[in-house]
Amino acid sequence: MSNILSYSSDKPEIVSRAELAEDQKPEMLSLRPERLSEYIGQAEVVETLKIAIEAAKKREEPLDTFMFHGPPGLGKTTLAHIMPMKWR
């Protein structure tokens, strides 16, 4: 389960998604990019993904398998969530 930085008090604190108040969840979760065009950083990776997705669409074949590797905070999970949306 991932954590979210919360500003509900006078100082920021990290809380789990489960601890967020119900009314905060949609607001906090909407900060995650939903399209490759909204994704900031990792330009080379994003461009490679765009090419792979478009090529698979043109060939009418399934998308290849990708493994994202690296330290926390690079956006691996965000890219994994964006890819199926881009595929549609």
Order of alpha helices (4+ residues) and beta strands (2+ residues): beta-beta-alpha-alpha-alpha
